Amino acid sequence: MRENGAEVRVLAPVEADDRQPRWPPELRPVIDQLCYSGGIFEDTHNLFQVAASGAQEVQLTQTDADDITPAWSPDGRQLVFASNRTGNYELFLINVDGSGEPRQLTNSAGPDLHPAWSPDGLQMAFEAKGEAGRWDVWLINTDGSNLRNLTNTADSDDGNPAWSPEGEQLVFSSNRAGTFDLYLMPADGAKEASRLTRGPGNEVHPSWSPDGQSIVFRAESERDGNHQIFVTTLEGQPVKPLFTSQFNDDWPVWSPDGGRIAFGSDRAGLDSRAGVRTYAIYIYTLRTAGLRPVTQGARDARYPAWHPQSTTRTP
């Protein structure tokens, strides 16, 4: 029957007892999308939203500047990103539905890059270059208040922060031991950072698995020095490559459902100019070891970011 009691009717007229009816789960449309930074020219990028299948691509920003390193808000309604549209790389916020104007979040003397939204949506971590020429990991509230330096190191560069799923820890990259390794520290800065990896090359751009047990990142291959994607665990298990290739793979990010990793790669070979790499976005499926492109064409595509509700499973 309807909510008002009208139109009472029998659905199963059989000679048996039928009891305990249940509605099926609400059939919500599956959101399976990414944002990335794309452009034709090396120093000009805009933000694009695209389905994981490569369809339904939408341009989110329109600028002659460099809009890079996007990150979604936990509710999927906003994006924070770095842009040099004011002459210096600062952090900006936009509404994904296109309403309102971009809002500038930081106003620093040096560049601010690689923002990461906290799981509770209240603050962001990012890397910033100070007056002494060193990079540190900073925190700021999403309304632009309470800016503070989390690592505050005088003799090393710290950056590429990523939140743990529960929001209690940050993983970041630092060269305090010589080369860039991954470090862990409490998000409130209550304890000193502890070293997680000890690779021979630079290890950067970490991304946490949704279960909080593993971290994917980019490092140099010992075989040929190309950028490759590696995975490590919090229990100190040996670092292992996700897969090997002869190309440069970068900026890996774990999907919210835990089954895939998106990354940028120059394997498409889209630009023949000497010294200029053009990247495309790819998705690697962990269960099948399958690899497929998301973006195609001549546009350079970097810094993929999963929509926080992306999933391969129907609700």
C-alpha positions as CSV (number, residue, x, y, z in Angstrom):
1,M,0.0,0.0,0.0
2,R,1.0,3.6,-0.3
3,E,2.0,5.7,2.7
4,N,-1.5,7.1,3.2
5,G,-3.0,3.5,3.3
6,A,-4.5,3.7,-0.2
7,E,-4.2,1.1,-3.0
8,V,-3.8,-2.0,-0.8
9,R,-3.0,-4.9,-3.1
10,V,-1.7,-8.5,-2.9
11,L,1.8,-9.1,-4.3
12,A,2.0,-12.8,-3.8
13,P,-1.4,-14.5,-4.0
14,V,-0.3,-18.1,-3.1
15,E,-1.7,-20.7,-0.8
16,A,1.1,-20.3,1.8
17,D,2.2,-18.0,4.6
18,D,4.4,-15.1,3.4
19,R,5.8,-12.9,6.2
20,Q,8.4,-10.3,7.0
21,P,8.6,-8.2,3.9
22,R,11.8,-6.2,3.3
23,W,12.7,-3.5,0.9
24,P,16.0,-4.0,-1.0
25,P,18.9,-1.6,-0.3
26,E,18.5,1.8,-1.9
27,L,19.9,1.5,-5.4
28,R,22.0,4.6,-5.4
29,P,24.1,5.4,-8.5
30,V,27.7,4.2,-8.1
31,I,30.1,7.1,-8.0
32,D,33.4,6.0,-9.6
33,Q,35.3,9.1,-10.5
34,L,38.7,10.8,-10.3
35,C,40.0,14.3,-10.5
36,Y,43.3,15.1,-12.2
37,S,45.5,18.0,-13.3
38,G,45.6,18.2,-17.1
39,G,47.0,20.5,-19.8
40,I,48.5,20.8,-23.2
41,F,51.4,23.1,-22.2
42,E,54.0,22.1,-19.6
43,D,53.3,25.1,-17.3
44,T,49.5,25.3,-17.7
45,H,47.2,22.8,-16.1
46,N,43.5,22.8,-15.2
47,L,41.5,20.4,-13.1
48,F,39.3,17.7,-14.8
49,Q,36.8,15.3,-13.4
50,V,36.4,11.9,-15.2
51,A,34.8,8.6,-14.6
52,A,37.1,5.7,-13.9
53,S,36.1,4.3,-17.2
54,G,37.4,7.4,-19.0
55,A,34.0,8.7,-19.9
56,Q,32.1,11.8,-18.8
57,E,35.1,14.1,-18.6
58,V,34.3,17.6,-17.3
59,Q,36.7,20.5,-16.9
60,L,36.4,22.0,-13.5
61,T,38.8,25.1,-13.7
62,Q,39.4,27.6,-16.5
63,T,42.7,29.3,-16.1
64,D,46.0,30.1,-17.9
65,A,47.8,29.2,-14.7
66,D,49.0,25.9,-13.2
67,D,46.3,24.1,-11.2
68,I,47.8,21.0,-9.7
69,T,47.8,18.5,-6.8
70,P,44.0,18.3,-6.2
71,A,42.4,16.6,-3.2
72,W,38.7,15.9,-2.5
73,S,36.9,16.9,0.6
74,P,35.5,13.8,2.5
75,D,32.0,14.6,1.3
76,G,33.1,14.9,-2.3
77,R,31.6,18.4,-2.7
78,Q,34.8,20.4,-2.8
79,L,38.4,20.2,-4.1
80,V,41.5,21.8,-2.6
81,F,44.4,22.3,-5.0
82,A,47.6,24.3,-5.5
83,S,47.7,27.0,-8.1
84,N,50.1,29.8,-9.2
85,R,47.3,32.0,-10.5
86,T,48.4,34.7,-8.0
87,G,52.1,34.4,-9.0
88,N,52.9,32.0,-6.2
89,Y,51.6,28.5,-5.6
90,E,48.9,28.9,-3.0
91,L,46.0,26.6,-1.9
92,F,42.5,27.2,-3.3
93,L,39.1,25.7,-2.7
94,I,36.4,25.2,-5.3
95,N,32.9,23.7,-5.2
96,V,32.8,20.7,-7.6
97,D,29.3,21.7,-8.8
98,G,30.7,24.9,-10.2
99,S,28.9,27.2,-7.8
100,G,30.8,30.2,-6.3
101,E,34.3,31.5,-7.1
102,P,37.5,29.7,-6.1
103,R,38.5,30.7,-2.6
104,Q,42.2,31.3,-1.7
105,L,43.1,29.4,1.5
106,T,46.7,30.3,2.0
107,N,48.9,33.4,1.4
108,S,52.5,32.4,1.9
109,A,55.9,33.9,0.9
110,G,56.9,30.5,-0.7
111,P,55.0,27.8,-2.6
112,D,52.3,25.7,-0.9
113,L,51.7,22.3,-2.6
114,H,50.2,18.8,-2.2
115,P,47.3,19.5,0.1
116,A,45.6,16.5,1.8
117,W,42.2,16.8,3.5
118,S,41.7,15.2,6.9
119,P,39.2,12.4,7.1
120,D,37.0,14.5,9.4
121,G,37.0,17.4,7.0
122,L,38.2,19.9,9.5
123,Q,41.8,20.5,8.5
124,M,44.3,20.0,5.7
125,A,48.0,19.0,5.7
126,F,50.2,20.4,2.9
127,E,53.9,21.1,2.2
128,A,55.3,24.6,2.2
129,K,58.6,26.1,1.4
130,G,59.8,28.6,4.1
131,E,62.0,31.6,4.0
132,A,65.1,29.5,4.7
133,G,64.5,27.5,1.5
134,R,63.4,24.3,3.4
135,W,60.1,22.5,3.0
136,D,57.9,21.5,6.0
137,V,54.6,19.8,6.5
138,W,52.0,22.3,7.7
139,L,48.4,22.1,9.0
140,I,45.6,24.6,8.4
141,N,41.9,24.5,9.3
142,T,39.6,24.4,6.3
143,D,38.3,27.9,7.0
144,G,41.9,29.2,6.7
145,S,42.5,29.6,10.5
146,N,45.0,28.0,12.8
147,L,48.0,27.7,10.5
148,R,50.9,25.8,12.1
149,N,54.1,24.1,11.2
150,L,54.0,20.4,12.0
151,T,57.5,19.2,11.2
152,N,59.5,22.5,11.6
153,T,62.9,21.1,10.6
154,A,65.9,23.3,9.9
155,D,68.1,20.8,8.0
156,S,65.7,18.7,5.9
157,D,62.9,18.9,3.4
158,D,59.5,17.4,4.5
159,G,56.5,17.1,2.2
160,N,53.9,15.0,0.4
161,P,51.7,14.4,3.5
162,A,48.9,11.8,3.5
163,W,46.4,11.1,6.3
164,S,45.8,7.7,7.8
165,P,42.1,6.5,7.3
166,E,41.3,7.2,10.9
167,G,43.0,10.6,10.8
168,E,45.3,10.0,13.7
169,Q,48.6,9.7,11.7
170,L,50.3,11.4,8.8
171,V,52.8,9.7,6.5
172,F,55.2,12.1,4.6
173,S,58.4,12.1,2.7
174,S,61.6,13.5,4.2
175,N,65.3,13.6,3.3
176,R,66.5,14.0,6.9
177,A,68.5,10.8,6.5
178,G,70.1,11.8,3.2
179,T,67.6,10.5,0.6
180,F,63.8,10.9,0.7
181,D,62.2,8.2,2.8
182,L,58.7,7.8,4.3
183,Y,58.1,8.8,7.9
184,L,55.1,8.5,10.3
185,M,54.0,10.9,12.9
186,P,50.9,11.7,15.0
187,A,48.7,14.2,13.3
188,D,48.7,16.4,16.4
189,G,52.5,16.5,16.4
190,A,52.6,15.0,19.9
191,K,55.5,12.7,19.1
192,E,58.6,12.8,16.8
193,A,58.3,11.2,13.4
194,S,59.5,7.7,13.0
195,R,61.2,6.4,9.9
196,L,59.2,3.8,7.9
197,T,61.3,3.0,4.8
198,R,65.0,2.9,4.1
199,G,65.3,2.6,0.3
200,P,68.4,3.4,-1.7
201,G,66.5,6.0,-3.8
202,N,64.0,8.7,-3.2
203,E,60.6,7.5,-1.9
204,V,57.8,10.1,-2.3
205,H,54.0,10.6,-2.9
206,P,52.6,8.1,-0.3
207,S,49.0,7.1,-0.2
208,W,47.4,5.0,2.5
209,S,45.3,1.9,1.9
210,P,41.7,2.2,3.2
211,D,42.3,-0.5,5.8
212,G,45.2,1.5,7.2
213,Q,47.6,-1.4,6.8
214,S,49.6,-0.6,3.7
215,I,51.1,2.5,1.9
216,V,51.7,2.8,-1.8
217,F,54.4,5.3,-3.0
218,R,56.8,6.1,-5.8
219,A,60.5,5.4,-5.8
220,E,63.4,4.9,-8.2
221,S,63.9,1.5,-9.6
222,E,67.3,0.0,-8.7
223,R,67.4,-1.6,-12.1
224,D,67.2,1.5,-14.4
225,G,66.4,4.4,-12.2
226,N,62.9,4.9,-13.6
227,H,60.1,6.0,-11.3
228,Q,58.2,2.9,-10.2
229,I,55.3,2.2,-7.7
230,F,56.0,0.3,-4.5
231,V,54.0,-0.9,-1.5
232,T,55.0,-1.3,2.1
233,T,53.2,-2.2,5.3
234,L,53.2,-0.7,8.8
235,E,54.7,-3.9,10.2
236,G,58.1,-3.3,8.6
237,Q,57.7,-5.9,5.8
238,P,60.1,-5.5,2.9
239,V,59.2,-2.9,0.3
240,K,58.1,-4.5,-2.9
241,P,57.2,-3.2,-6.3
242,L,53.5,-3.2,-7.3
243,F,54.7,-4.2,-10.8
244,T,57.7,-3.5,-12.9
245,S,57.9,-1.6,-16.2
246,Q,60.4,0.3,-18.3
247,F,58.4,3.5,-17.9
248,N,58.0,6.3,-15.4
249,D,55.0,5.8,-13.1
250,D,54.2,8.4,-10.5
251,W,51.6,9.8,-8.0
252,P,49.9,6.6,-6.9
253,V,46.6,6.8,-5.0
254,W,44.6,4.0,-3.4
255,S,40.9,3.8,-4.3
256,P,38.5,4.1,-1.5
257,D,37.3,0.5,-2.0
258,G,40.8,-0.8,-1.7
259,G,40.8,-2.7,-4.9
260,R,42.6,-0.4,-7.3
261,I,45.4,2.1,-7.5
262,A,45.4,5.1,-9.9
263,F,48.7,6.7,-11.0
264,G,50.2,8.8,-13.8
265,S,52.6,7.2,-16.4
266,D,54.5,8.3,-19.4
267,R,54.1,4.9,-21.0
268,A,51.7,6.3,-23.6
269,G,54.6,8.2,-25.2
270,L,52.4,11.1,-26.3
271,D,55.2,13.8,-26.5
272,S,58.3,13.5,-28.5
273,R,59.9,16.7,-27.3
274,A,63.3,16.1,-25.8
275,G,63.3,16.3,-22.0
276,V,59.5,16.7,-21.7
277,R,57.4,13.8,-20.4
278,T,53.7,13.7,-21.1
279,Y,51.7,11.5,-18.7
280,A,48.3,9.8,-18.7
281,I,46.2,8.4,-15.9
282,Y,46.0,4.6,-15.5
283,I,44.2,2.3,-13.1
284,Y,45.8,-0.9,-11.8
285,T,43.4,-3.5,-10.4
286,L,45.0,-5.5,-7.5
287,R,42.9,-8.7,-7.7
288,T,43.5,-9.2,-11.4
289,A,46.8,-7.3,-12.0
290,G,44.9,-5.6,-14.8
291,L,46.1,-2.3,-16.1
292,R,44.1,0.2,-18.2
293,P,44.2,3.8,-19.2
294,V,41.7,6.4,-18.0
295,T,42.8,9.4,-20.0
296,Q,43.7,9.4,-23.6
297,G,44.8,12.0,-26.2
298,A,47.5,14.6,-26.2
299,R,46.6,16.2,-22.8
300,D,49.2,15.8,-20.1
301,A,47.4,14.2,-17.1
302,R,48.9,14.2,-13.6
303,Y,48.1,13.9,-9.9
304,P,45.0,11.7,-9.9
305,A,42.7,11.9,-6.9
306,W,39.9,9.4,-6.2
307,H,36.4,10.6,-5.4
308,P,35.9,9.6,-1.8
309,Q,32.9,7.5,-2.6
310,S,34.4,5.7,-5.6
311,T,33.6,2.0,-5.6
312,T,33.4,-1.0,-8.0
313,R,30.6,-2.6,-5.9
314,T,26.9,-1.7,-6.2
315,P,25.5,-0.6,-2.9
